[in-house]
Amino acid sequence: MLQMAAVFAEQERGMIRKRVVAGLARGRAEGEKLGRPTVGPKKQDAIRARLTAGDGMVKVAKALGVEVSAVQRVKAEMPAAPVDDGAELMPCLPGAAPNRRIRPTAAGG
């Protein structure tokens, strides 16, 4: 009995998949744009400016009337900001890792 239900469910799922594929093909043939809507270049610039100013993603999304995922996409495309934590690069010594940083201490050394 359970196997019969599984067979019918599999058949129904196959029919649904065929209808979805046919609908997508018809949409493409009619010239419809499929996929997620894009954010215009002016909005992208505004998003970048607000993120650079230090606003959070949710705050930027609400202020500009876009989804948080759109802000996340724009942020992912932005170059990473350089980190200025007050540390200096340690001189490269034989066998030492070149990216090791020396943090300034309160004593100045």
C-alpha positions in Angstrom: 0.0 0.0 0.0 2.8 2.4 0.9 4.6 1.5 -2.3 1.6 2.5 -4.3 1.4 5.9 -2.7 5.1 6.4 -3.4 4.6 5.5 -7.1 1.8 8.0 -7.4 3.8 10.7 -5.6 6.7 10.1 -7.9 4.4 10.3 -11.0 2.8 13.5 -9.8 6.2 15.1 -9.1 7.3 14.2 -12.6 4.2 15.9 -14.1 4.7 19.0 -12.0 8.3 19.2 -13.2 7.3 18.9 -16.8 4.7 21.7 -16.4 7.3 24.0 -14.8 9.9 23.4 -17.5 7.2 24.0 -20.2 6.2 27.2 -18.5 9.7 28.5 -18.3 10.3 27.6 -22.0 7.2 29.4 -23.0 8.3 32.5 -21.0 11.7 32.5 -22.7 10.0 32.1 -26.1 7.8 35.2 -25.4 10.8 37.2 -24.4 10.1 37.4 -20.7 13.0 38.1 -18.4 13.4 35.3 -15.9 15.2 35.3 -12.6 15.6 37.7 -9.8 15.1 41.4 -10.5 18.3 43.5 -10.7 19.0 46.7 -8.7 19.8 49.7 -10.9 23.3 51.3 -11.0 22.1 54.4 -9.1 20.7 52.3 -6.3 23.9 50.2 -6.2 25.9 53.4 -5.8 23.6 54.5 -3.0 24.0 51.1 -1.3 27.8 51.3 -1.6 27.9 54.8 -0.2 25.8 53.9 2.8 27.7 50.7 3.5 31.0 52.6 3.3 29.6 55.2 5.7 29.1 52.4 8.2 25.3 51.8 8.0 24.2 48.2 8.5 22.7 46.0 5.8 19.2 46.0 7.2 19.2 49.8 7.8 20.4 50.4 4.2 17.8 48.0 2.7 14.9 49.7 4.6 16.2 53.2 3.7 16.5 52.5 0.0 13.5 50.2 -0.3 15.3 47.1 -1.5 15.6 43.6 -0.1 18.5 42.7 2.3 19.7 40.1 -0.2 20.2 42.9 -2.8 22.4 44.8 -0.3 24.3 41.6 0.5 24.9 41.0 -3.3 26.2 44.6 -3.7 28.4 44.3 -0.6 29.9 41.0 -1.8 30.9 42.7 -5.1 32.6 45.5 -3.2 36.4 45.3 -2.6 37.4 44.5 0.9 38.3 47.5 2.9 41.9 47.6 4.2 42.3 46.9 7.8 44.1 49.6 9.8 44.4 48.2 13.3 47.6 50.2 14.2 49.8 47.1 13.8 53.0 47.2 11.7 54.2 44.4 9.5 57.1 42.5 11.0 60.2 42.5 8.9 60.6 39.2 7.0 63.2 37.0 8.6 64.3 33.7 7.1 61.6 31.1 8.0 59.2 33.7 9.5 55.7 34.2 8.2 55.7 37.5 6.2 52.1 38.5 7.3 52.7 38.4 11.0 51.9 41.7 12.7 53.3 43.4 15.7 50.7 45.2 17.8 51.8 48.3 19.6 51.7 48.0 23.4 50.9 50.6 26.0 54.6 50.8 26.9 55.4 51.8 23.3 57.4 48.8 22.3 
